[in-house]
Amino acid sequence: MATTPTASSEPQLTLPSLPQQQSSWTDDLPVCNISGVGYETNKAYRRDGYRTQQHSQEDYSFHFELDKDLCLYGVFDGHDSCRAAHFAHQRMPAELSFGQLTRRGGSDESVREALQQAFLAVEKGFFEMIDESLAQRAMLLSEIPEGLTEFEANRDHPAAMQQLAQLDQAISGGTTAVIVVVHQNRLYVANVGDSRALLCKTDENGILKVLQLTTDHTLTNEDELLRLQQLGMDVTPLRQGEKLAGQEVTRCLGNYRLKAGYREDERLRACCAEPALAEPDMVSVQLDESCRFLLLLSRGLYRALEEVRDEPQVNKEVAQLVVEEFAKSTTLEGVAQTVVNRVARDHQDCFINSGNTRCQRCEDMTLLVRNFSYPLRPAAGGGGGGAASVAAESATSTTSGTVAGRSTTNSSSTNSSEPVTNPYSFSLDADQRIKPYVSFDAYRENLARAREQGQFTDDTWWKRLLNM
């Protein structure tokens, strides 16, 4: 959140404000009841167990059921402020909730087009929101002579430099975005940045497979580095650990410094165009009976697992944690929140117990679980399966894993084509009460026999206790 100058003699700037707790039109959208979200705020740890939040929460999410056969999900992971993530989480549903997805019959092509246009429209809207601050910033920059060092500028133009610092804060920030549409038994995924979508499905042996449907747009992605190189940038320092204007993502919504303002960064001036893109990667998958559940997660969650376990197949690890909670939790909110809590606790414990400095602080964590057919205790989450099979080539990423030892009926040998049953369901009597599952027949027989033999009288204390 932007602050105003502390000196009372300086002019006050009007900066855009985005309250964390604010009602929104999206509050009236129906929430999808076969999905749930868990989250945890960023923390820095001390060895004595004390934790402090470092900044306002920058993760946002939504899970809506727009129509009987149309659901919309999203996770946003902001950086440098919560501004862009908050804006995108409010604006994206508006770009997709008023018939855009079902236009022209909701064909594959029209849904993809709607998703791409939504990403570009949200980015445009965000820059329009901060346009006044950008204009004020441009005027201040024009008043400061070129060629001055930062020290000289602060010495000779302190008021202007103070206002520039405030405006830089007001325009800062960008966000990743992963958006999922479930429409007519088909799954559509669009993403920028490094938040992930994982589809968990069983193979012919009932073993759960994990497919990453999103592309990580980061500086470890060789395709993204090649794109930056083709723009004229020297990518060797990036391969050696240098960041892109302080960021690891190469695609995002917002982030003025990687978009229109990239020429202000000496290292980015060599680029012939904006180095960061708002154009999403997209993939679509036909849902069938093998599709069990979908996970959307921000980087903070899987990064914490990587730091704690040094686990290269972190997608499989997340899926395994979710499967374990399906057997214990009674709601999808409970599944998601318990997994996030467990990861956060393990991350802190790793630092406290071993002093692992990689685990000294954690980012915001978000996990969204959308169930298709996995049994949830005590009742299975709803369907959504189709008839066609899902080919492995449908995923844009080859990241996958197998969750061994557990399938849709808690048996790794169960065939995925068999109907899903709930191992925790109970039989009800005529009064809708759970039928007794412990037999007292033997006790009653022994009691009757003792009464006949005179071993159970009115003076017996347990008779009075039981009021027999």
HELIX and SHEET records of a PDB file:
HELIX    1   1 TRP A   25  ASP A   28  5                                   4    
HELIX    2   2 ARG A   83  LEU A   96  1                                  14    
HELIX    3   3 ARG A  103  GLY A  106  5                                   4    
HELIX    4   4 ASP A  108  MET A  129  1                                  22    
HELIX    5   5 ASP A  131  GLU A  143  1                                  13    
HELIX    6   6 GLU A  150  ASP A  156  1                                   7    
HELIX    7   7 PRO A  158  ILE A  171  1                                  14    
HELIX    8   8 GLU A  222  GLN A  230  1                                   9    
HELIX    9   9 THR A  236  ARG A  239  1                                   4    
HELIX   10  10 TYR A  256  LEU A  258  5                                   3    
HELIX   11  11 TYR A  262  GLU A  264  5                                   3    
HELIX   12  12 ARG A  299  ARG A  309  1                                  11    
HELIX   13  13 VAL A  314  PHE A  326  1                                  13    
HELIX   14  14 LEU A  332  SER A  354  1                                  23    
HELIX   15  15 THR A  357  CYS A  359  5                                   3    
HELIX   16  16 ALA A  392  SER A  394  5                                   3    
HELIX   17  17 ASP A  441  GLU A  452  1                                  12    
HELIX   18  18 TRP A  461  LEU A  466  1                                   6    
SHEET    1   A 6 SER A  35  GLU A  40  0                                        
SHEET    2   A 6 MET A 365  ASN A 371 -1                                        
SHEET    3   A 6 CYS A 291  LEU A 297 -1                                        
SHEET    4   A 6 ARG A 196  THR A 202 -1                                        
SHEET    5   A 6 LEU A 208  GLN A 212 -1                                        
SHEET    6   A 6 SER A 400  VAL A 403 -1                                        
SHEET    1   B 3 ARG A  51  THR A  52  0                                        
SHEET    2   B 3 LYS A  43  TYR A  45 -1                                        
SHEET    3   B 3 ARG A 361  CYS A 362 -1                                        
SHEET    1   C 5 ASP A  59  ASP A  67  0                                        
SHEET    2   C 5 LEU A  70  HIS A  79 -1                                        
SHEET    3   C 5 GLY A 174  HIS A 183 -1                                        
SHEET    4   C 5 ARG A 186  VAL A 192 -1                                        
SHEET    5   C 5 ASP A 281  GLN A 286 -1                                        
SHEET    1   D 4 ASP A  59  ASP A  67  0                                        
SHEET    2   D 4 LEU A  70  HIS A  79 -1                                        
SHEET    3   D 4 GLY A 174  HIS A 183 -1                                        
SHEET    4   D 4 LEU A 253  GLY A 254 -1                                        
END                                                                             
